[in-house]
Amino acid sequence: MGESAGMALNRLINQHEFPEVVLKDILGRLQSNSLGNNDEQSKEAYIWQQVRYLEN
């Protein structure tokens, strides 16, 4: 099995020095998305969206 979205996000954060404001924004987005969202597939897709944001 490949890398999960959470693993990819952690890897990027550990490999790069992103501005604190960017990391806080992503954390806030992930927390908001997980509140009231019981669809695990949807959560994973949203985390991948944040991974793509950091990659760009």
N, C-alpha and C positions, 0 to 999 in steps of 0.2 A: 504494500500500500504506500502511496506517496505521502508527501508532506501535507499536514492539515493546514488550514488557514491560520489557526492560532500559532502553530509552529513557525509558519512563514513570517507572520507578523513579529513574533519574538526574535527570530533570526535577523530580520532587517533592523529592528531596534537595537540589537546587540552589535551589529556590524557597522552601523552608521551613527553619526552624532546629529540627530535631528534637533531642530530648535524645540525648546520646551513647549512653546505655544502650539506647535504641530502635534506633539505627543498628547498634550492635554485635550486638544480638539478631538483627536481620534478616540481617546479614552472616553470622553463625554459622549461621542456618537455611539460607541459600542455599548455603553451603559444604557443609553436611551433606547437603543434597538432591542436590548435584551429584556427590558421592562415590558411585561405583558405580551411578549412574543414567545410562544411555546413551540414554534415551528423551527426545529433544529436545522433543517436544510436551508431555511431562509436566513437564519443566524449565520451559518457558515458562508453563505453567498455574500452576506453583508461584510463579513470579516475579509473575504477575498477582495471585495471592492476597496477596502481600506489598505490592503496589501498593495493593490495596483496603484493606489494614490501615492504611497510611499516610494514605490519603484520608479514612478515618474518624477 
